[in-house]
Amino acid sequence: MEGLSAVPFFGIIAVIAAFFLIMFFTYKALYKKAPADAALVISGGKNKTVVFGGKIVNPLTKATQLVSLNTMQLLVQRTGPDALITKDSLRVDIEAQFYVKIEPNAQDVLNAVASLGDKTLEPNNVKALLEGKLVGILRSVAATMELQELHEKRQDFSDQVRESCKDDLEQNGFQLESVAVTNLDQTPLDQLDENNRFDVVAIQTINQEVQERQTRTERIKHENRVKQEEDKLRADLAIKQQEEATETESLEVEKRLAFAQELQRKEVATNKVEQERVVKEAELQQQQALEEARIRQEEAVQSSQIQQKQRVETARIDQERQVQEAEIEQGRTVEEARVRQQQAIEEANIARRIVLVERNREEKEAQAASEIQVAVKEKEREIASTDRLAATAERTRSEAQVLTVEAIEEAERNSRIALIKAEQEADEERISKERLANAEAYAVIEAAKAEREAAVLRAEAQKTLAEALLVEAKAKAEGEEALIEAKNSADQRILNNEALLKLIQSLPEVTGELMKPAEQIESIRILDLGGNGAGNGASGGNVGKIFGSILQAGAALPMLKEVLNFGGIDTQDLAKTVSQYVPGLDLTGKTEVPESTDQESTGQDST
């Protein structure tokens, strides 16, 4: 069963394969393909079809034809009796190459097929079709130009032929690419027909031109002979002139010879004088060279001496500079030691002031606490005394008013008790407020003291910085002063004034930098303590204290004092004068610690 089922399967495969093979060979036989340089024209139907690739064609109902699209070269020759006739009735032999092709579009291909049929692939067939048109166009164009013009303007002739052929060739489906005139010459006389009118005219024209050229040639020959005779006469004349010139030249030579001999004698004498002069110049140059050598030797000796002096002077200057540098280094060392000693002293003073301030603050705290306790005890005694007096009065009034109605006494007693309680409560509230006010006043005083002490410490630090800056400025000023004194020997006072003016010019910026610590003070409070006086004097003193605290908070005041001292101004007198106008302003730079706060009380704050 399996063998029987396999036979139909392979049979089906064979049938399918045979079918595809038949279809393939049928397709191959019916498919017509045109090459890249040709077009396929299919006819047999209602209209002809042009195909530039490939297509299936039924050979039973349709026919195919290949049309070449290559450029074809058509050679046209006209010589002898068939030569072209020009405008001047001369015959010209011509050989022209025409390059034509069929454009790859359906209309041109169909026009070419209609003109040539199945002969489009052969150039000879195309030439047989187009040669008559091409010759006619060549003749018509040649008739408009003379022979010489044709020879000189071949390109114009080719262009006119191409333009004339364009329309005629397009009717047959061809496109003229170019026309090349490869040969152009006059037709020989032996090929002309004497019975032909055009040839007769051509012969006459040629003979006439030949005769004219022969006449022109004879004239040229005659002119040449005349010119030769003239040249001969000119040559004879030149010979005679040459002979005369020779004789004249010989006489001139003899005369020049005599002159030369005389000149030679003079030159001999001159040369002798010149030689003597040269000898003298050589002697002078030798003497000059000896003198220059002596001078150079002296200059060398002087230069050596000068260099020796320069080396000695340089060594002396270097030694002085080293001594000065040693002195400067020693002075800087001494100054650094003095600064360190001053810093140690300032630090010790600051530590001592801090201890004094701390001790004073503790004493004031203890004193304030004792005063508060005394005040509280006094208030308690006053309250107790008031209670006793009230009780005594009550007992006296009770004894005096025994007969008073009990209701009235009870009411009066109650009212008095209420009054006493109210007074007691008022006294207690007043005492608590006084205690709170005293505590706040004490806190404000201590904060002001601490802030003032911190400002004093900052002022001391800024003062140290200002002193260092001032020392540096003084050093620069002293260096400039020494330089100016060494150069110009100017007056010391003038140099001080110039240095002071330069320092004053930069003083606003320096003062601004030194007063920056005072910018850190957010507020200033003045506690008006009792016993310090009142009126305008007190107000002026407060203002002076404000300015004094601000100036001491920064480092501008020490800087200002040093600048004034450097300029020779008495700072103590100036400080006294300023203090007269601003009471309380202390410009001495001394920091005062308040002695006591025994009489402190709640005052008036001012910011």
C-alpha positions in Angstrom: 0.0 0.0 0.0 2.8 2.4 0.8 4.5 1.8 -2.6 1.2 2.4 -4.4 0.7 5.7 -2.6 4.2 7.0 -3.4 3.7 6.6 -7.2 0.9 9.2 -7.5 2.8 11.6 -5.3 5.9 11.6 -7.6 3.7 11.7 -10.6 2.1 14.9 -9.3 5.6 16.4 -8.7 6.7 15.5 -12.2 3.6 17.1 -13.7 4.1 20.3 -11.8 7.8 20.4 -12.8 6.9 19.9 -16.4 4.3 22.6 -16.2 6.8 25.1 -14.8 9.4 24.1 -17.4 6.9 24.6 -20.2 5.9 28.0 -18.7 9.6 29.0 -18.4 10.5 28.2 -22.0 7.3 29.7 -23.3 8.0 32.9 -21.3 11.6 32.9 -22.6 10.4 32.5 -26.2 7.7 35.2 -26.0 9.7 37.8 -23.9 11.5 40.3 -26.2 14.1 42.5 -24.7 15.8 45.5 -26.3 19.5 46.2 -25.5 20.6 49.5 -23.9 21.5 51.2 -27.2 18.3 50.3 -29.0 14.5 50.5 -28.8 11.9 47.8 -29.5 9.0 48.6 -31.8 6.0 46.3 -31.6 3.5 46.4 -34.4 0.5 44.3 -35.4 -2.1 45.9 -33.3 -4.0 49.1 -33.7 -1.0 51.3 -32.9 2.7 50.7 -32.8 4.3 50.5 -29.4 7.8 51.6 -28.5 9.5 49.7 -25.6 12.9 50.7 -24.2 13.2 47.6 -21.9 11.5 44.3 -22.5 8.0 42.9 -23.0 6.1 39.7 -23.7 5.1 39.6 -27.4 2.8 37.2 -29.1 4.6 36.3 -32.4 1.3 35.1 -33.9 -0.4 38.5 -33.8 2.5 41.0 -33.4 5.9 41.7 -35.0 9.0 43.3 -33.4 11.7 45.5 -34.8 14.9 46.8 -33.1 15.8 50.5 -33.8 19.4 51.6 -33.0 19.8 54.6 -30.8 23.6 54.9 -31.4 25.1 57.9 -33.1 25.7 57.2 -36.8 28.5 58.9 -38.9 27.4 59.9 -42.4 30.2 60.8 -44.8 29.2 63.2 -47.6 31.8 63.9 -50.4 31.4 66.3 -53.4 34.3 66.7 -55.8 34.9 67.4 -59.5 31.8 68.0 -61.5 29.7 67.4 -58.4 31.6 69.9 -56.3 29.8 72.8 -54.6 29.4 76.2 -56.3 30.2 79.2 -54.1 28.8 82.7 -54.2 31.7 83.8 -56.5 30.9 81.0 -59.0 33.9 78.9 -58.0 33.7 75.2 -57.5 34.9 73.7 -54.2 35.6 70.1 -53.3 34.2 69.3 -49.8 34.2 66.4 -47.4 31.8 66.6 -44.5 31.0 64.3 -41.6 27.4 64.3 -40.2 26.8 62.8 -36.8 23.1 61.9 -36.4 21.1 59.8 -33.9 17.6 58.9 -32.9 16.5 60.4 -29.7 15.2 57.8 -27.1 11.6 58.9 -27.2 8.6 57.1 -28.8 7.7 59.8 -31.4 11.2 60.0 -32.9 11.6 56.2 -33.0 8.2 55.8 -34.7 9.2 58.6 -37.3 12.4 56.8 -38.0 10.7 53.4 -38.4 8.1 55.1 -40.7 10.9 56.5 -42.9 13.3 53.5 -43.0 11.2 50.5 -42.1 13.3 47.6 -40.9 16.6 49.3 -42.2 17.2 51.6 -39.2 20.2 49.5 -37.9 22.3 50.1 -41.1 24.1 53.5 -41.5 24.2 53.0 -45.2 20.5 52.8 -45.3 20.3 56.0 -43.3 22.8 57.6 -45.6 20.8 56.6 -48.7 17.7 58.2 -47.0 19.3 61.4 -45.8 22.2 62.1 -48.3 20.0 64.0 -50.8 18.8 66.3 -48.1 22.3 66.8 -46.7 23.9 67.6 -50.1 21.1 70.0 -50.9 21.7 71.9 -47.7 25.5 72.0 -48.3 24.9 73.5 -51.8 22.4 76.1 -50.5 24.7 77.2 -47.7 27.8 77.2 -50.0 26.0 79.4 -52.5 25.8 82.2 -49.8 29.5 82.3 -49.2 32.7 83.0 -51.3 35.5 80.5 -51.5 37.8 82.5 -49.3 35.1 83.1 -46.8 34.4 79.3 -46.7 38.0 78.7 -46.0 38.3 81.3 -43.3 34.9 80.6 -41.6 34.5 76.9 -41.6 32.8 76.9 -38.2 30.2 79.4 -39.3 29.6 77.2 -42.4 29.1 74.1 -40.2 26.7 76.0 -37.9 24.6 77.2 -40.8 24.4 73.6 -42.2 23.4 72.2 -38.8 20.7 74.8 -38.4 19.4 74.1 -41.9 19.4 70.3 -41.4 17.7 70.4 -38.0 14.0 70.6 -39.1 14.4 68.2 -42.1 16.1 65.5 -40.0 13.5 65.8 -37.2 10.8 64.9 -39.7 12.5 61.6 -40.2 13.1 61.1 -36.4 16.8 62.0 -36.4 18.7 64.5 -34.4 21.8 66.1 -35.9 24.5 66.3 -33.2 27.3 68.0 -35.2 28.8 68.7 -38.6 32.6 68.5 -39.2 34.1 69.8 -42.5 37.2 67.6 -42.8 38.3 68.8 -46.3 37.7 72.0 -48.2 39.6 72.9 -51.4 39.2 74.5 -54.8 38.3 72.1 -57.6 41.2 71.6 -60.1 40.8 73.3 -63.6 41.2 70.0 -65.5 38.0 68.8 -63.8 35.9 71.8 -64.9 33.6 71.6 -68.0 34.2 74.4 -70.5 30.6 74.0 -71.7 29.2 74.7 -68.3 28.4 78.3 -67.6 29.4 78.1 -63.9 32.7 76.3 -64.9 33.4 78.9 -67.6 33.0 81.7 -65.1 35.1 79.8 -62.6 37.8 79.3 -65.3 37.7 83.0 -66.2 37.9 84.0 -62.6 40.7 81.7 -61.9 42.7 82.8 -65.0 42.1 86.4 -64.1 43.3 85.9 -60.6 46.3 83.9 -61.9 47.2 86.7 -64.3 46.8 89.3 -61.6 49.0 87.2 -59.4 51.6 86.7 -62.2 51.5 90.5 -62.9 51.9 91.1 -59.2 54.8 88.6 -59.1 56.5 90.3 -62.1 56.1 93.7 -60.4 57.6 92.3 -57.3 60.5 90.8 -59.2 61.1 94.2 -61.0 60.9 96.0 -57.7 63.4 93.5 -56.3 65.8 94.1 -59.2 65.6 97.8 -58.8 66.1 97.4 -55.1 69.2 95.2 -55.8 70.7 97.9 -58.1 70.0 100.6 -55.5 71.6 98.4 -52.9 74.6 98.0 -55.1 74.9 101.7 -55.6 74.5 102.3 -51.9 77.2 99.7 -51.3 79.6 101.4 -53.7 78.9 104.7 -52.0 79.4 103.1 -48.7 82.7 101.8 -49.8 83.9 105.2 -50.9 82.6 106.7 -47.7 84.4 104.0 -45.9 87.7 104.8 -47.7 87.3 108.5 -46.9 86.5 107.6 -43.3 89.5 105.3 -43.2 91.8 108.1 -44.4 90.2 110.5 -41.9 90.5 108.0 -39.2 94.2 107.4 -40.0 94.8 111.2 -39.7 92.7 111.2 -36.5 94.8 108.3 -35.2 98.0 110.1 -35.9 96.7 113.2 -34.1 95.5 111.0 -31.2 98.8 109.3 -31.1 100.6 112.7 -30.7 98.1 113.7 -28.0 98.6 110.3 -26.4 102.4 110.7 -26.3 102.0 114.2 -24.7 99.5 112.8 -22.3 101.8 110.0 -21.4 104.6 112.4 -20.6 102.1 114.3 -18.4 100.9 111.1 -16.8 104.5 110.1 -16.0 105.1 113.4 -14.2 101.7 113.1 -12.5 102.5 109.5 -11.4 105.8 110.6 -10.0 104.0 113.3 -7.9 101.3 110.7 -6.9 103.9 108.2 -5.8 105.6 110.8 -3.6 102.2 111.7 -2.2 101.4 108.1 -1.5 104.8 107.6 0.3 104.0 110.7 2.4 100.5 109.4 3.2 101.9 106.0 4.1 104.4 107.7 6.5 101.5 109.8 8.0 99.3 106.7 8.3 102.2 104.8 10.1 102.7 107.7 12.5 98.9 107.9 13.0 98.8 104.1 13.7 101.6 104.5 16.2 99.8 107.4 17.9 96.5 105.5 17.9 98.2 102.4 19.5 99.7 104.7 22.2 96.3 106.2 22.8 94.7 102.8 23.0 97.3 101.7 25.4 96.7 104.7 27.6 93.0 104.1 27.4 93.4 100.5 28.3 95.5 101.6 31.4 92.9 104.2 32.3 90.1 101.7 31.8 91.9 99.2 34.0 92.3 101.8 36.7 88.6 102.8 36.4 87.6 99.2 36.6 89.8 98.7 39.7 88.2 101.8 41.2 84.8 100.5 40.4 85.6 97.2 42.0 86.9 98.9 45.1 83.8 101.2 45.2 81.5 98.2 44.6 83.2 96.3 47.5 82.9 99.4 49.7 79.2 99.8 48.8 78.5 96.1 49.4 80.3 96.3 52.8 78.2 99.4 53.7 75.0 97.6 52.5 75.9 94.6 54.6 76.6 96.8 57.6 73.3 98.6 57.0 71.4 95.3 56.6 73.0 94.1 59.9 72.0 97.3 61.6 68.5 97.0 60.2 68.3 93.4 61.3 69.5 94.3 64.7 67.0 97.2 64.9 64.2 94.9 63.8 65.3 92.3 66.4 65.3 95.0 69.1 62.0 96.3 67.9 60.5 92.8 67.8 61.8 92.2 71.4 60.3 95.6 72.4 57.0 94.7 70.7 56.9 91.3 72.4 57.7 93.0 75.8 55.0 95.6 75.1 52.6 92.8 74.2 53.4 90.9 77.4 52.9 94.1 79.4 49.6 94.8 77.6 48.5 91.2 78.2 49.4 91.5 81.9 47.6 94.8 82.1 44.6 93.2 80.4 44.6 90.3 82.8 45.0 92.6 85.8 42.1 94.7 84.5 40.0 91.6 83.9 40.7 90.5 87.6 39.9 94.0 88.9 36.7 94.1 86.8 35.7 90.6 88.0 36.4 91.5 91.6 34.6 94.8 91.3 31.6 93.0 89.7 31.5 90.5 92.5 31.8 93.2 95.2 29.0 95.1 93.4 26.8 92.0 93.2 27.4 91.3 96.9 26.7 94.9 97.8 23.5 95.0 95.6 22.3 91.7 97.2 22.9 93.2 100.7 21.2 96.4 99.8 18.2 94.4 98.4 18.0 92.4 101.7 18.2 95.6 103.8 15.5 97.2 101.7 13.3 94.1 102.0 13.8 94.1 105.8 13.0 97.8 106.0 9.8 97.3 104.0 8.9 94.4 106.3 9.5 96.5 109.4 7.4 99.3 107.9 4.6 96.8 107.2 4.8 95.4 110.8 4.9 98.9 112.2 1.9 99.9 110.1 0.0 96.8 111.4 0.9 97.6 115.0 -0.2 101.2 114.6 -3.4 100.1 113.0 -4.0 97.6 115.8 -3.3 100.2 118.5 -5.6 102.7 116.7 -8.3 100.0 116.5 -8.1 99.2 120.1 -8.2 102.9 121.1 -11.2 103.5 118.8 -12.8 100.4 120.2 -12.4 101.6 123.7 -13.7 105.1 122.9 -16.7 103.8 121.0 -17.8 101.1 123.2 -21.2 102.6 123.2 -21.3 102.6 119.4 -23.7 100.3 117.8 -22.0 96.8 117.1 -23.2 96.9 113.6 -21.5 100.2 112.9 -18.3 99.0 114.6 -18.4 95.7 112.7 -18.8 97.6 109.4 -16.0 100.0 110.2 -13.8 97.2 111.4 -14.4 95.3 108.2 -13.8 98.3 106.0 -10.6 99.1 107.8 -9.5 95.4 107.6 -10.2 95.6 103.8 -8.3 98.8 103.6 -5.3 97.4 105.5 -5.3 94.3 103.3 -5.4 96.5 100.2 -2.5 98.6 101.5 -0.6 95.5 102.4 -1.1 94.0 98.9 -0.1 97.3 97.3 3.0 97.4 99.4 3.9 93.8 98.5 3.3 94.5 94.8 5.4 97.7 95.0 8.2 95.8 96.8 8.2 93.0 94.1 8.3 95.5 91.3 11.1 97.4 93.0 13.0 94.1 93.4 12.4 93.2 89.7 13.4 96.7 88.5 16.6 96.5 90.6 17.4 93.1 89.2 16.8 94.3 85.6 18.9 97.4 86.3 21.6 95.3 87.7 21.5 93.0 84.7 21.6 95.9 82.3 24.5 97.5 84.2 26.5 94.2 84.1 25.8 93.7 80.4 26.9 97.3 79.7 30.0 96.7 81.7 30.8 93.4 80.0 30.2 95.0 76.6 32.3 98.0 77.5 35.1 95.7 78.7 34.9 93.6 75.5 35.0 96.9 73.5 38.0 97.9 75.5 39.8 94.6 74.8 39.0 94.9 71.1 40.2 98.5 71.1 43.4 97.3 72.7 43.9 94.7 70.0 43.1 97.2 67.3 45.4 99.7 69.0 48.2 97.1 68.8 47.4 96.5 65.1 47.3 100.3 64.5 50.7 100.6 66.2 52.1 97.9 64.0 50.7 99.6 60.9 52.0 102.9 62.2 55.5 101.4 62.7 55.4 100.0 59.2 54.2 103.4 57.8 57.0 105.1 59.9 59.5 102.6 58.5 58.4 103.4 54.9 58.4 107.1 55.6 61.8 106.9 57.2 63.2 104.9 54.2 61.8 107.5 51.8 63.0 110.3 54.0 66.5 108.8 54.0 66.5 108.3 50.3 65.4 111.9 49.7 67.9 113.2 52.2 70.7 111.2 50.5 69.7 112.6 47.1 68.7 116.2 47.7 69.8 116.9 51.3 66.4 118.4 51.9 65.2 119.8 55.2 64.0 117.3 57.8 60.8 119.3 58.5 59.8 119.3 54.8 60.3 115.5 54.6 58.2 115.1 57.7 55.4 117.2 56.2 55.5 115.3 52.9 55.3 111.9 54.8 52.5 113.3 57.0 50.6 114.5 53.9 50.9 111.1 52.3 49.7 109.4 55.5 46.8 111.9 55.9 45.7 111.2 52.3 45.4 107.5 53.1 44.0 108.2 56.7 40.3 108.0 55.8 40.6 104.4 54.4 42.9 103.4 57.4 40.5 105.0 59.9 37.5 103.3 58.3 39.3 99.9 58.6 40.3 100.7 62.2 36.8 101.8 63.2 35.2 98.5 62.0 35.1 97.1 65.5 32.8 99.9 66.5 30.3 98.7 63.9 29.8 95.6 65.9 28.1 97.6 68.7 24.4 97.1 68.1 23.2 99.6 70.7 24.4 101.9 73.4 22.5 102.4 76.6 23.1 105.2 79.1 22.0 104.5 82.6 21.4 107.8 84.4 22.5 107.0 87.9 21.6 109.2 90.8 24.1 111.6 92.2 25.7 112.4 88.9 24.0 115.7 88.5 21.4 116.9 86.0 20.8 119.5 83.4 22.7 120.4 80.3 26.0 119.5 81.9 24.9 116.0 82.5 23.5 115.7 78.9 26.8 117.0 77.5 28.7 114.5 79.7 26.6 111.7 78.4 27.3 112.7 74.8 31.0 112.9 75.5 30.9 109.5 77.1 29.2 108.1 74.0 31.8 109.5 71.6 34.6 108.4 73.9 33.2 104.8 74.1 32.9 104.7 70.3 36.4 106.0 69.7 37.8 103.6 72.2 35.9 100.7 70.7 37.8 101.2 67.5 41.5 101.8 66.9 41.2 105.1 65.3 42.0 107.2 68.4 45.5 105.7 69.0 46.2 106.0 65.3 45.1 109.6 65.3 47.3 110.4 68.3 50.4 108.8 66.7 49.8 110.7 63.5 49.5 114.0 65.4 52.6 113.2 67.5 54.5 112.4 64.3 53.4 115.7 62.9 54.7 117.6 66.0 51.2 118.4 67.4 50.7 118.3 71.2 47.9 115.8 71.6 47.3 116.6 75.3 46.5 120.3 74.5 44.3 119.3 71.6 42.4 116.8 73.8 41.8 119.4 76.5 40.5 121.9 73.9 38.1 119.3 72.4 37.0 118.3 75.9 36.0 121.9 76.6 33.5 121.8 73.7 32.3 118.2 74.3 32.1 117.6 78.1 32.7 114.1 79.1 34.7 113.2 75.9 37.9 111.5 77.0 40.6 111.5 74.3 43.4 110.4 76.6 42.8 106.7 75.7 42.5 105.6 79.4 39.8 103.1 80.3 38.1 104.0 83.5 36.2 101.4 85.6 33.2 102.7 87.6 33.9 103.0 91.3 30.6 102.0 92.8 27.0 101.6 92.1 25.7 102.5 95.5 23.3 105.1 94.1 22.1 103.1 91.1 18.4 103.4 90.4 16.0 102.8 87.6 16.8 105.5 85.0 16.2 106.5 81.5 17.5 104.5 78.5 18.6 106.1 75.3 19.8 104.4 72.2 
